[in-house]
Amino acid sequence: MRSKLLAPLPMFVVLLLTLLAVLPWGGPDWLEMSLALLTVGCIYFWSLRRPRLMPAVLVFLMGLLLDAMTHGPLGVWAAAALVAALAGRLARQSQMSIGWVRGSVYIVAMLAFIAAFVAVVASLHAGQLLALRPITDALIAACLTYPLLAAILSVVDRAWFVRDGRSLFLRGD
């Protein structure tokens, strides 16, 4: 019963990051894209850890919400979210025990691919080549911040979801 109540938790976390990504922070140009990349990183994390709780339809809708709220071309972040969810599921299915270094390279490569994809589509939509510096700054910031996000999400995952009948906050029924 309790696990069913917690099932929406991963999508709630993604929604929270989506809303944080579109707040008017008033920071540098790269901040919004960096937060959007972290949202996609969160989708990857939960698709790796709890793929059943990240259905493709909801992942697509979260990406579409990010598209709508960032006033970009519709479908760009939705496609990026689906790529991240697919990457997480493939990593889980292949039983990747790749270690910290190879796992870091994997997430950086995925975020770099998504940043390049978003930049190319946004450039085509704008009809001109976008400045490369904000995009690379956003990618660097997201890659440097992702380990902290993953550590926080790991604590949430271990604390709230029962494993072998144990959880930090929930007792088995």
Order of alpha helices (4+ residues) and beta strands (2+ residues): alpha-alpha-alpha-alpha-alpha-alpha-alpha
